């Protein structure tokens, strides 16, 4: 995003454990860059969270071996 000079990031679902923006990691390193990115979080947070949860629930149900392109079959 810094190299592409993206001005603003919009995202819905937070990932407090691993997400660079929602975990606060980005706040610690953002001043290292010469380009600033404005971040707006929580847009459609509930539907985004439900979509991600459903996707990973389906992935866990697929077992260790991918079955017929499961990532393309989630319909929410």
C-alpha positions as CSV (number, residue, x, y, z in Angstrom):
1,X,0.0,0.0,0.0
2,X,2.9,2.4,0.7
3,X,4.6,1.6,-2.6
4,X,1.3,1.9,-4.5
5,X,0.6,5.3,-2.7
6,X,-2.9,4.1,-1.7
7,X,-4.4,7.0,0.2
8,X,-7.1,5.3,2.2
9,X,-7.9,1.8,3.4
10,X,-11.4,0.7,4.2
11,X,-12.0,-2.6,5.9
12,X,-14.9,-4.3,7.7
13,X,-13.9,-7.1,10.1
14,X,-11.2,-6.6,12.7
15,X,-8.6,-9.3,13.5
16,X,-7.4,-8.2,16.9
17,X,-4.9,-11.1,17.1
18,X,-3.2,-11.0,13.7
19,X,-4.5,-8.0,11.8
20,X,-1.8,-5.3,11.2
21,X,-4.3,-2.5,11.4
22,X,-6.8,-3.7,14.1
23,X,-4.0,-5.1,16.4
24,X,-2.2,-1.8,16.6
25,X,1.0,-3.0,14.9
26,X,0.6,-0.5,12.0
27,X,0.4,2.4,14.5
28,X,3.9,1.4,15.8
29,X,5.5,1.4,12.3
30,X,3.5,4.0,10.3
31,X,6.0,6.8,10.9
32,X,8.8,4.7,9.3
33,X,7.2,5.4,5.9
34,X,7.2,8.5,3.8
35,X,3.6,7.9,2.7
36,X,0.6,8.1,5.0
37,X,-2.4,5.8,4.8
38,X,-5.7,6.8,6.3
39,X,-7.5,3.8,7.7
40,X,-11.3,3.5,8.2
41,X,-12.3,0.4,10.0
42,X,-15.6,-1.3,10.8
43,X,-17.5,-0.7,7.6
44,X,-20.2,-3.4,7.4
45,X,-18.4,-5.0,10.3
46,X,-21.1,-7.6,11.1
47,X,-21.6,-8.9,7.6
48,X,-17.9,-8.9,6.9
49,X,-17.2,-10.9,10.1
50,X,-20.0,-13.4,9.3
51,X,-18.6,-13.9,5.8
52,X,-15.1,-14.6,7.1
53,X,-16.3,-16.9,9.8
54,X,-18.4,-18.8,7.3
55,X,-15.6,-19.1,4.9
56,X,-13.2,-20.5,7.5
57,X,-15.8,-22.8,9.0
58,X,-16.3,-24.3,5.5
59,X,-12.5,-24.6,5.0
60,X,-12.2,-26.5,8.3
61,X,-15.0,-28.8,7.2
62,X,-13.1,-29.6,4.0
63,X,-10.3,-31.4,5.8
64,X,-6.6,-31.3,5.0
65,X,-7.1,-31.8,1.2
66,X,-8.8,-29.1,-0.8
67,X,-12.0,-30.4,-2.3
68,X,-13.1,-29.0,-5.7
69,X,-12.1,-25.4,-5.2
70,X,-13.9,-24.8,-1.9
71,X,-12.7,-21.2,-1.7
72,X,-14.9,-20.5,-4.7
73,X,-18.1,-22.1,-3.4
74,X,-18.8,-20.2,-0.2
75,X,-22.2,-18.4,-0.7
76,X,-22.7,-16.9,2.8
